[in-house]
Amino acid sequence: MSNSLGTDNIGTLLRKFAIPSIIAMIVGALYNIVDQFFIGQSIGELGNAATNVAFPVTTCCVGLSLMIGVGSASAFNLAMGRGENKKALFFVGNGVSLLLGTGFALFLITELFLEPILLLCGSPEEVLPYAKEYLSITALGFPFFMLSSGGSHLVRADGSPNYSMTCNLTGAVINTVLDPIFIFALDMGMKGAALATITGQIVGGIMVIRYVRMYKAGKITREHMVLRRMYGGYALTLGLAQLANHMSMMLVQIILNNSLTYYGALSIYGESIPLACAGIINKVGFMFFSICIGISQGMQPIVSFNYGAKQYDRVRKALKISLLAGTAVCTFAFLLFQIFPRQIIGLFGDGSELYFAFAVKYFRIYMFCTFLNNIQPLASTYFTSIGMPKKGTILGITRQLLCLMPLIVVLPMFFGIDGIMFAGPIADFLAACISLVLIKGQKIEK
């Protein structure tokens, strides 16, 4: 019996897998956006700054879950494409075990070193109490968050993109409903936002466990979940690009927060305005960036299977369609950010004229090359999907670590806080160019 990944129309397959993946990624981004919205309305500038300070830890959690989830899913699909069906199930079982174990370890580290972590992430003293209250609770949900975030890729790889989407969507709906109840009706503030978040994550994680117990490709047993280097280790190498990208993002977020605080204090804006505004704007930008990641994740099983089956024309076509779709999304985001920056930032609470002046300027400059932002994540996922994790990893760190971080450090020395803003579009442009060069230089068999 033929596998639809190797026979169905590429455009149809991409819609089937990418749309649920996009919705799942948007939903994941909404966990933070929804909290930001209600916290901004109830607590204001300090609350917004607190969620921004805690965001690097969430980024680390997402990076680890994607490394395990995408890596295990890629290994599973490559094995299925080669006809190694029994071997493929071990990648799924090892992936589930790694997600749970890593989530619990991250929870322990966060709770044990809560204040030092937040200070490292750039928290000013006035923001620290809010950030501690928020992160100490959200850390409880890390094992479930990793299971729902990373496990959704294993669900999608098994040919169930709609259920994968439902896992994330259910958690986000629960979070959205509970946020106003906990924050306003029960007057729980930051604590309420955090409790709403982990409640949704727990439900999403349980739904993933339920699916894995009834995996379509075969029954997942305890034997499959026993960690083995040949399975778990190989999957992690395929997922390194995802980890590298998000760990780079985390490191840049930490440096960015500290730079915004330091150079903000030297400017007319002060410490908290740049920190609060940048946090909101970066999360709004990530909403659109998550669509590009969703497209790349929808592309992954198609590319992996067909590469394993040596149907290289289908591999090239999937990449081309994905790039075109991502470019359309990013062009729309670019126009939105340039035309309506004040209206967007106004959704997240009131502020002074100085607050809005900084937000509009940051939006228009830092996000100027948004129309290029799809190229790097698609290229990184593409190389991971065809079993070339080294190139995928290089691309995973290109924008954040190789381009953006040095610019954030150097440019403000000459241009003050404006230098931070100009670092964004320069890094986006350089990352896109490097990605296109590597894609064009990669020859696959005809």
Secondary structure, 3 states (H helix, E strand, C coil): CCCHHHCCCHHHHHHHHHHHHHHHHHHHHHHHHHHHHHHHHHCCHHHHHHHHHHHHHHHHHHHHHHHHHHHHHHHHHHHHHCCCHHHHHHHHHHHHHHHHHHHHHHHHHHHHCHHHHHHHCCCCCCCHHHHHHHHHHHHHHHHHHHHHHHHHHHHHHCCCHHHHHHHHHHHHHHHHHHHHHHHHHCCCHHHHHHHHHHHHHHHHHHHHHHHHCCCCCCCCCHHHHCCCHHHHHHHHHHCHHHHHHHHHHHHHHHHHHHHHHHHHHCCCCCCHHHHHHHHHHHHHHHHHHHHHHHHHHHHHHHHHHHHHCCCHHHHHHHHHHHHHHHHHHHHHHHHHHHHCHHHHHHCCCCCCHHHHHHHHHHHHHHCCCHHHCCHHHHHHHHHHHCCCHHHHHHHHHHHHHHHHHHHHHHHHHHHCHHHHHHHHHHHHHHHHHHHHHHHHHCCCCC
